[in-house]
Every structure is written in structure tokens, then in C-alpha cells.
């Protein structure tokens, strides 16, 4: 069964909390055990010092301990601290013990190493059997008894059974810790649940949105609630959806336009040929209709050629053959090929009295750019108007402008003028043979060279296209005039 991100994240966090509580509990119990031992040692040592002082006050002139008075003090002390207090002679034998008779201490002799340790260190601490005297682990503290002249006369020891009391103490501590840990664990799990849910919820929304994108629905937009990595991912998905939506709209528009552009000439060709074959068109008019068929075939050829060029450019298969060449000469050659159209409209050509302008680009492709822009300028220039060419330099780039007088473009038309198959309402009437790909191809070629192209227009006065290309290096050329 596949786990959700929520369950994985929640499980990991809960496991880490459990492990942390386990480690903390273990450390806490170890510290509690150590605290219990230290507390017992301190308590026994404090009372032991008082017992030793009482014994030392009851030493006679013969350096013998008078045991009568210390006995009663030992009994009171033993009851107060719940411990055994006993006095051992220098031979290791028990002289007196608060334990009821028969006393286990009388059958054992305190080891010499323990007595030696008490004399050397002044105090002896142990948690054990005291050399086999006790069957379980006892906390034992002992100290030597000295006469006024420094002679060791014996040893006072106090001992208590630590096993049962420690177990009870540790059980109480563990119960308190377990209750506290359980409360904290439940509280933390609730917090982790809501925090994890709030973190995973945007991911679920993104997953759902991605599925909708995959199904072709790009209308969904994600709510950006933060600016962390998740928020940035949501913004990226929104941008992707917007781009995909735009591409999908362009794709549908492209298919629709291609279908329309191909269908119209093919319908015309088919209708005229059928009319000639079935005799609907009389023989004297057949030549006229065949010219129309020829024009439509040429138009189809232009559409196919333009689309092939576009596909090569967009697929990155168009290889540039860059070399330095002169732009003014290229423009003049283009104008010669369009001389008849220029003369038919009585257009004035301006701006060619200019110094040579060298660029580093693919001459054939740039010739196509100049041809398309100049042909457009001729088509939409007013009768008796003008076409003006402009040249200036921006950094290491040459900027070329093609301007024509006439109606120009509206503000609404300018943003779409470079779209594929886009034609303004006016151009549909003036440009019967165009397919709406010329300016799109122009922009694609200029962009392929690393340049830019913009359009400026004042409706009712003029329209101008300005594009930039890399200037040729190492070529002697005069300064371009500055853009006005």
C-alpha cells in the first residue's frame, strides 16, 4: 500500500519524538539513580560525622571507648535515618551494632583494605555487600575514630539497604516521567498533525492542478500563501499554466488559421477546375480563371515555404551562414526587384544617401527580412506617399528602420502584428496574396541573429519597423547618424 506524503512525514516526526523521549527518559533515570545514591551518601555521611564525634567524646584515659553513651545515640540515629550503625574495633571485629541480636556483623570481620582506606581517606563510601556482610547492595559510609593524640581506636560505619528504596524511588520517578511524557507526546502529535497537514495541503493542491494541466485544463490557479520553496513552486506552476494556456491558444489559432489559409485557395482551385472540366466556365473565360488558379497555387506554395522556414527556425535546425556584408546595397537590390510596385503607387524613396553600413549576419536571411518589410511598406503606403530607410548605431549593433507613410497601425493592433497568421482588418482588403506569416518570420530571423525588432506607428501618419543586427567587426565605416 502506497503511503501518502502526509503519513510519511507524520510517521517520521512521531518516530523522532518517540526516540527522543526514550533517550531523554533513559538519561533521566540514570541521573535519578545517581542522585539517589549521592543523596543517601550525603545523608549517611552527615549523621556519621555526628556519631564519630559522640564516640570520640567518650574515650577514657586508657584510650578505650566507653560504649554506654554512644549506644543510645547510635540507636536514636539508626531509627532516624532507617540505617544500621555499628562500631568496629581496630581488629575488624564488631564492638556494637544497632541491629537486633543475633547480629550478622559479629560473624564477619571487616577487611583490612576497607579499614586502611578509611584511615587514608578519612571517609569510606561503598554501594555493595561490604565484603560479604550484606546479601544485597547497601549504601555504606564509614569513618575512623581517633584519640586526641591521633591514635586510631576503631571505626564507625552506617549502612542502609538501597535496593528496595532505590527501586521504589525510581518507580515513582518513572511514573511521573511517563505521565508527563505521554501528555507531551499527545500534545506534540496534535501539533505535528496540523502542521504537517498545513504543509502537505498545498502539495495536494499542486498535484490536483498538475493532473488538470495534464488533461488540458489550464484554467486552475494555485493560491500562493508563502514565499518559501513551496510558495515558489506554486508560482512556478501558475506561470507554467499561463504559458501552456497561451501556447494552447496559439496552437488552436495556428491550426485554425492554417486550415483556413489552405482551405481557401484549394476550394478556389477545385471550383474553377471543376467549372472548366464540366463546361460551366465558357472557353473564352477559361484563361482568366486559369490565371486565378495559378495565383492560388503560388499562394499555396508561399504558405508551405513559409511554414517550412518557420519549422526550421523554431526547431533550431536553421544554420546561420554569417559574414560581413553591406546593408544599403542589400536594400537597393530589394528595391530594384520591387520597382514596378513602387512606380505603380508613385512612392518616394528616402534615406538611401547614407554611408555604408556593415553587419555580421546571414545575408540570404536578412535579404528576406528586408524584402518582407519593404514589400509590406509598399502595400500599405498611401498613393504618392514615401518609404524611408533609417540607419543608426546602438553600442555594437546596427539598427535599420523601414518606414512608410499611410494609415499606420492602431494601439490595439501593434501588440499582435508579429503573431502568426495575424492580419489587420485593413490588410485583409489590401493584401489579398499575403498569408500573415511575413512579420512573424521577420521577427524569428532577427531573434535568431540575437537582435530585436520593434514597431512604431502613429495612426493616420506612418508605420515604422526598427530591427537591430550585430555590427561587422574590423570594417571601416563612418559613424551612423543618431536616432532622432
N, C-alpha and C positions, 0 to 999 in steps of 0.2 A: 504494500500500500504506500503510495507516494505521500510524503509529509509536506504540508504547506510551509511557507516561509515563517508564518506566524508560529506554528507549532515548533519548528526547529529553533527559532530564536528564543521562544519562551522556555523550551526544554533546556537549552544551553544556559540561559540565565538562571533558571531554577536550580540546575545541577551545580553551577558555580556557587550559588548561595548555600546549598546544602553542604558542599565540600568545605566552604569557608567556615560554616557553623561547626562542622565536625572538627576541623583543625583548631578552631578557637576553643571548642569545648574540651578537646584533649589538653591543650595548653593550659586552660583554666583549671582543670582537675589536677594537673601536675603542680601548678602554683599553689592550689588549695592544700594539696598534700604536704608540700614543702612548708607552707605557712603553719599548718597544724603541728608539724614537728618542731619548728622554731618556737612556736608559742608554748608548747609543752616544755621544751628545754628551758626557755626563759622563766616559766613559772616554777619549775623544779629548782632551777639554779638560785632564784631569788629566795626561796624558802630554805634551800640547802645552806646558804650563807648564814642565815639566822640560826639554823641548827648547829653549825660548826661553831658559831660564836658562843652559843649556850654551853657546848661541850668544853670549849677552851676556858670558860669561866669556872668550870668545875674540875680543875686539875689540882691535885694536892701537892704538897711539898716533895713528895716522893715520886713525882712525875707519873702519878697514877690517876686515871679518870674516875671520878666519883659519879656513878651512873644513876643514882637515885633521882636527882632533879631532872637531868636530861630525859629520863624515861617518860615522865609525864609530858614534857614538851614534845617529844617525838610522837606520843600518842595523839596529842591535840593536832599537831602538824599533819600527821598521816590522815586523820579524819577530814581535815580542812581541804587538802588537795587530792584526796582519794588516791593515795600512794603509800607504798611501804617505805619506812625509814629504818635503816639499820646501821649499827656501829660495828666496825671490823677492826680487829687488832692488827698489829704490825706483822703477825704471822699469817694473816689472811683468814683467821677464824672469826666467826660472827660472835660478838660480845653481847649485843642486844638487838632485837628486831621487834617491830610493832605487829608483825604477823602473829596470828594466834598459834599457840603450841599444838602439835609439834611443828616447828618452823623448818621450812625447806632449806633455809640458809645454813642451819647448823650442820647439815650433812655435806656441804660443799665448802671448799676453800678458795678464796679469791686468788686469782692467778697473780704471779709476781709481776708480769708485764703490765697488768692493769694498775697495780699499786705503784709501780715505777713511773707510769705515765702520769698518775695523779701528782706525784712528787715533782716531776719535771715541769709539768704544765700548770700545776696549781688547780686544775679542774679536769674532770674526765666526763666525756659525753659519749653515749652509745645508744643505738637502737638495735637491740639484738637480744640474745639469750644470756648475756653476761657470763660467758664461759660455761654455759650449760646449766646454770642455776634455774633459768626460766625455760618453759617449754615453748612459749610463743615470744614474739618480738615485743620487748618492753623498752620504754624510754627511760634511760638510767643516767643520772648525774651524780658524780662523786667528787669529794674534795678531802685533802689530808687535814689532820688535826695536829697542831704544833703547840709545844710548850713555849713559855716565854723566852727560853734560851734557844729556840729554834729546833728542838728535837721533835721528830715525828713520832706521835704516840698512837696513831690509829687513823681510821678513815670513816667518814660519814657518807652514806650513799642513800639516795632516794630514787625509787623506781615505780613506774605505773604501767599497767598493761595498755599498750597503744592500739592493738589490733581492733578490738571491738569498738572503742571510742572513735578511732580514725574512720572505720567503716561507716559508723553512724553519721559522723561529720561529713564524710564525702557523699553519702547518700542524700543528706539534706541539701548539700551544695548542688549536687547533680539535679535534684528535683527542681530547685529554684532556677537553675540554668536552663533546664529542659522546658519549663513553663515559659520563661522569658524568650527562649529561642523559638519556641513554637509560635508565640504571639508575633515575634518579629518576622518569622518566616511567612506566616499568613499575610501580614501587612505588606511585606516586600513582594510576595507573589501577586497580590491585588494590584500593587503599583506597577509591577512589571507587565501584568496583563494589559492594563490600559495604555501604558507607554508603548508596548510592543504593537498593540492594536493601532494606535495613532501613527506609528512608524510604517506599519505594513499597509494600512488603508490606502495611502497614495500609490503604492506599488500595485495593489489590486486594481485601482482605477486605471493605472497606466497599462496593465495587462489587458483589461477590458477594452481600452481605447485602441491598443495595438491590434487586437483582434478585429475591431471595427475598421481600422485602417486597411488590414489585410483583406477585408471583404469589400473594400472600395468605398466605404463611408468615411469621408474626411471631414465631416461637419463637427465631430466631437472635439471639444477643447478641455484641457485639464486645468483645474484651479491650482495656481501656484501659491502655496501657503508659507513657504520659507525660501531662503536663498542659499541653502546648503546644497550638497550633492543631489539630494532627491528633488529639490526645487529646480535646480539647473537641468536635471533630466526631464522634468515636466515641461520646462520652457523649450528644451530641445525637441521634444515630441510635438509640442504645439507648432514650433517653426517647421518641423518636418511635415506635419499635417497640412500646414498652409502651403508649403512648396508642392506637396503631392497634389493638393486640390487645384493649385494653379496649373501644374503640369497636366492634370487630368482634363481640366477645362481647355487647355491649349491643344491637347491630343484630340479631344472631341471636335473642337473647332477646326483643327487641321484636317481631320478625316472628312468633316462636312464640307470644308472648302475644296479639298482635293476632289471629292466626289462631284461637287458642283462644277468645278473647273474642267474636269474630264468629261462629265456628262453632257455639258452644253455643246462643245464642238462635235462630240461624237453623235449627238442627236441631230445636229445640223447636217453633218456629213451623211449620216444614214438617210435622213429625209430627202436630201437633194439627189443622192444617187438612186434611191428608190423611185423618185419622181422622174429622173431621166430614163431609167430602165422600163418603167411601166407607161411612159409616154405622156405623163401628166404635164411635164415641162416640155414645151414645144422646142423643136430643133434650133430655132433662131435665138432662143434664150439659154440654151444649154451651156454655151461658152461662158456666159456671165455667171451662171451658177457653179460651173466648174472652177472659176477663179475663186469664188467664195469657199468652195471645198478645199482648194489649195491653201488659202489663207488659214482655214481652220486646222488643216494638217500641220502647217508651220507653227501654229499656236500650240498644238499638242506637243510638237517637237520641242518647243521652248519650255513648256511645263516640265516635260520629262528631263530635259537637260538641266534645268534649274534645280529640280529635285535631286538629281544625281550629284550635282555640285554641293548641294546642301548636305546630303548624306555623307559625302566625303569629309566635309569640313567638320560636321558635328561628331563624326566617328574618329576624328583625329588622323584620318588617312591622307589628308591633303598635305603634300610635302612642298615646302616653300623653296623656290629657287632664287634666293635673294642675291642681288648685286646692285651696285650703284647705277642709277640712271637719272635722266633729267626730266622733270615733271612738265615744264612748259611745252617742250617738244611733244610729249605724250598727249597733252591736251589739244595741241594744234592738230595732230594726226586724227584725233577723235572728231574734232570739229569739221575737218575735211570730209570724213565719212558721213557726217550728218548735214552737209552743206545744203542739200535740197530742202530739207525740213526747215532749216534756218531761213533760207531765202523765201520760202512759201509764207512764213509768218512775218517777214520783214524785221527780223531781230537784230539789234546792235550788240556786238561782242566787245566787252570791256575787260581791261586788266591784264592783257597779254604782253603789254610793253614792259616787261619785267626782266630783271636779271635771271640767270639760270638758277634753278632750284634743284639740288640733287637729294635724292632719298635712297635709302638702302632697303629694297623690298623686292617682291616677286613682280616683275614688270608686266607679265600677262594678266595676273590677278588684279593689279592696280589699274591696268587698262580697262578691265571690266568694271571696276568701281567708277572710274571717270566716265566711261560710256553710259552706265546706268544713270548716274547723277545728271550728266549733260542731257541725255535723252529725256529724262523727267523734266528738267528745267525748260527744254524746248516745248514739250507737250503742254505745260501749264503756264508758260509765259503768255502774256496778253499780246494781241496783234500789235506790231510796231513797238514792242517793248524791248527789253535788253536782257542779256545774260552776262554776268560779271564774275570774273575769277579773282580770288584774293590769295596772297601768299604772305606769311609771316612766320617768325620762329619763336618757339617757347622752349627754353633750355636746349636739350639736344634733339628736339623734334621739330619737324617742319609741319606747319598747319596750312592746309589748302581749303579754300572756300569756293563753293559753286552757288551763285545767287541769281535768281530770276525775278523780274517784275511780274506782277499779276495779282490774282486773288489771295494767294498765300493760304496758310492753314489756321484754323481756329484753335483756341486753347484746349478744347476737348479732343481735337484730332492729333495734336503734337505727341502726346504720350504713346499713341498706338501706331504711329506712322511706320515704325520698324517691325511691326508684327507680321507674321507670315500670312499671306493672302489678304492682308487688310487693304481696303480701298475706301477712300472718302466718297461721299455721295457725288461730289462734283467730278472726281476722277473716273467714276463708272461711266459718266457720259462722255468725257473727253478721251479716255484711254480704253478703247474697245479691245485692243490687241494684248494689253498687259495682263499678267497673271497674279499680280500682287506679291511677287517674291523678290522683285528687284532691290528694294531698300533693305529687306532682311538679309539678302546675300551681301550687299554692300557692307552692312554692319558686321556680318560674320567674317568677311575678308579683312576688314580693318582691325577687328579684335584679334584675329589670327596673327596679325603683324605686331600686336601689342599696343595698338593705337586706340583712339577714342573717336566717336563721331557724335555730333550734336546737331540739332536743328533750331534755327531762329526764324521767327516769322511774325510779321505784322499784317493782320488780315486786311486785304484790300490794297496792300502796297507791295510786299515782296515775301519771298521764302528763300532761306539760305541754309545750306548744309556745310558744316565745317568738320574736317577729319584730320587726324594727325598721324604722321609716319616717322620712323627713325631717320634722322638726317644722315647722309653718307659721310663717313669719316675720311679725312685726308683729301677731300675735294676742295679745290679753291673756289669759293663762292662769296659774292658780295653779301652784305647784311640784308636780311629781309626787312621790309618796312613793318613798322609796328601796327598792331591791330587797332583800328580806330573804334 
